[in-house]
Every structure is written in structure tokens, then in C-alpha cells.
Amino acid sequence: MFDQILSVLFPERCRGCDKNGTALCLDCSKIIPAARPIIDPFQAFALWDYQHPIVRQAIWELKYHRKSPVAKILLMAGATAIAEHINELLRSSNTRNVILVPIPQHYSKTFSRGFNQSELIAKWLLPAMPAAVIQKALQKTRATDAQARTHTRRERQDNLSHSMAVIDRLDENTLYIVVDDVITTGSTVTEAGRALRAAGAKHIAAIALAHGYAR
């Protein structure tokens, strides 16, 4: 109710053109570039170019303000592309079950931040994938530095090395899709994939809202 009152008193304005009524209008959403194909790591797919200022701002709001209308609009705009990508993965892997696996946070970060943005993205994805379910299969086994504080790919890999684990044995006939907000070097989803494989997963992919480096 409070959010509805605020939306009437202070209506959203487009982050691109300042048009009243929506956080991101259709015209501005059409000019945001798609992410470039991800060669490495495994079966990774992202929607939008992280270098675009609207995309960067959307992810910043999502991480530090617990919600982002722009991020949700961007995700819904790419829902069809995501569904097509997942259907192709299901055909190629000859599997039927899909489980979305949010990138985990160490409990200390969840305590300080109050939520996990990857879990929120996974929830937003469900309407586009009615047959999928969310499973918090991964756990963060140790606290790591924020990836933004590292400077090289090797530093990112070392920072995350063996920082995730799966407690229960996984189904080798299920497609596990790691969900994250942004993929840069791919170190985070690669570590997630390593942990999933160690627990018995055979079919693993990754989906992110954005890909690339902020400049």
C-alpha cells in the first residue's frame, strides 16, 4: 500500500529520457545493446551490455537498494530470449527438469545487505519458465572479497577458488542454471559450476542480466 501511494505522489520517470510514467520507456529500452556472446565459461548467456549506463545503474540499484524497476523491466524484455536459450539447452542435453540456482552469498554479506539479488532475479525469471523451480543448492563456504575490488582475472579466480559447495547429491538428468546479476570474467559462475559438478550435476548453464565491464 505504501509503495502504491509513493508511486502516485512520485511517479517513475524513464532513466533514459526522463519521460513520466515508467522507469524505462519502450523507446529507450530498444536502444540498449545486447550483451556479446560469452565464449567462456560453460553455456553462459547474458541479456544486456554492462557497459551501457542504464544497465550499470539498474544493477547498482538492485544490489544496494534491494529493488530496481529498471532491472526487472530489462529482465522481462529479455524473457523470450532466455526461454528460447533454455529450450535449446534442454534439447541438446536431452533433459526435462530445470532448476535455477542463485549465486550464494556468505551469511555475513546477506546479514549486512539484507537480501541476495541473484535470488530475486531467479524469482523474476520463473514466469518465463513455468516448469522451472528455484533451489538454493549452492552455499558459500567462506567469505570472499568483493569481486569489484580485484584487478585481474587471476585475482578474481583466486578470490573465489573453492568458496562454494553443495551439500546434497544432485541429479545428473537435471539442467542446473546458475543465476547471477552480471558476468564479467566469469570467475563466479565458473566456481559455481565446479561445485555443482562435484556434487554430481552433468548439465550446467548460467544466466545473467548483463555481461561485460563497466568503463
N, C-alpha and C positions, 0 to 999 in steps of 0.2 A: 504493500500500500504506500509506504514512504517513497519507494522508488518511482511509483506512478505519479505521486504528487510532484516530485522533483522534475520528472520528465515534462510535466505541464508547465511548471514555473520556469524551468531552464531547459528548453528543448535542445536536442542534439544538433550539432552543426557539422557539416562534412569536413573531415580533416584535410581534404584536398582543395576544395573551392569555397568553403565556408557557407555553402547552401544550407538553409534551415530545414530541419525535419529528420535528418538521418546522420549517423556517424560517418558514413561513407556512401556517397551517391553512386548511382549506376554508371554515370559518365566517368567519374574518377576511378572507379573500380576497373573499368575496361582498359585503362592506360597503365595499370600496374603490371610490370613484366613478370612472366612466369619464371620459375627457377630453372636454371640449366640442369640438364640430366646429370644424375650423380653416378659416376663410374664406380667409385669405391666409397663406402663399404657395400656389403651384400644387399641386393634387392631394395635399395633405399629410394624413396620417392618423396619429393617436396613440391609444394604448390607455387610459392612466390619467391621473388628475388629479395634476399635480405638487405641488399644494398639500397633498395628504394626507401626513402624516408618515412613514408606512411607505414610500410611493413615493419621497419625498425621500431617506430613509435608504438605500434599495436602490440608488439611482443614485449616492449618495456612496460607498457600499461598492464599487460597480462601478468607479468612476473611480479610486479611490485605494487599493483593496485587491486589484485585478486579478480579483476574482471576487465574485459576490453570489448566493447561493442564492435570495434573495427576488426579485431582478430576473429570474432565469431562470424562477421559478415564475410571476411576473406575465406574462412573455412567453408562456409555454406556455398560460396561462389565456386569453390573447387570440389564440391561433394560428388558431382558426376564423374569428374576425372579420377577421383580417389576410388569410387566404386568400380569403374572400368579397370583400373590398375589392379585392384584386389581380385576381381573376377578372372583376370588374366593369370594372376599368380595361382589361383585355385585350379585353373585348367592345367597349367604347366606342372603343378605339384601333385595333381590328381588327389586333392584333399577337399573336404567339405566344410570342416569346422574352422571358424576364425575366432581367435582370441586376441583382443587388444591388450597390450602390456605397457602401461605407462612407465616412463623412466622414473626410477625411485629417487627419493631424497633421503639423506641421513636424517634421523629423527631431530637432530639439533636444528637443522635448517627448516624443517617443517614446523617446529616449535616457534622459531623466530619469524618465519614468513607467514605461517598460519594456514597454508594450503600448498598443494602441488599443482602447478599449471599444466603438467602433462596429463594428470588425471582429468582435469577439466576439459582439455582438448579431446581426450578419449570419449568423454560423455557427449560432447558435441558431435562426434563422429557417428554415434550409434544410430541416429535416424537414417543416415545414408547406408547403413549396414545392419538391417534388422535381424539378421541371423547371427551377428557377432555378439560376443559378451566381453566384459572387461574383467581381467584377472590381475591382481597385484602380485604377479608371480615373482617379480624381482625385489630384492631387498638390498639396501646399501649397507655394506658391512663395515665401512669406516668413513669418517668424514674426509672430504677432499676439498682442495681449494677451488674457488670459482674458476671455471674454465676461461673466463674473460681476463683473469689475471695472469694467465700463461701466455707465452710469446711465440712458441714454435709448436709444430705438430708433435715433435718428440716430447716436449714438456707436457702437452695435453695427454699423450698416451701414458706417460709415466705417472701423471697425476691420478689417472683413473684405473691404472692397472690393478686387476683383481680387487676392485672395490665393490663389486656386485655379486650376488649369489642367489640361487634358487633352492628353497628348502625341499619342496616336493618333486618327485619324478614327473616329467612331462610326457605328454602323448606324442609319439613320433608321427602320427597321422593327422595332426592338427597344424594349421598355419598360425604361427605366433607373429603378431605385428607389433613391433616396438613403436611407441608413440612419444614424440618429443616436440618441443616448440620450434627449435631451429637446429639445423645441422650445419656445422662449419667444416672442420677437418674430418668429422665422422668418428672421432675417438669415443664419444659417449655411446652411440648406438653400436659401435664395434664391441665395446666392453659388455654391453647388454647381450649382444649376440653370443659372445663367448660363454657367458654364464648360462644362457638358455641351452646352448649346445651341450654344455657339461651336464645338464640335467636331463638330457635325452631328446630335446627338440631337434627335428630334422628339417623342418620348413620354417624359415625365419625371414622376415622382411622388416622394413622400417618406413614410417610415415612422419613427416614433419610439416609444419605450417610454412616454414621458409628454409632457404638454403643459401649459403654464401657468406661473405664477410662484410661487416659494416665498414664504410670508408669515410 
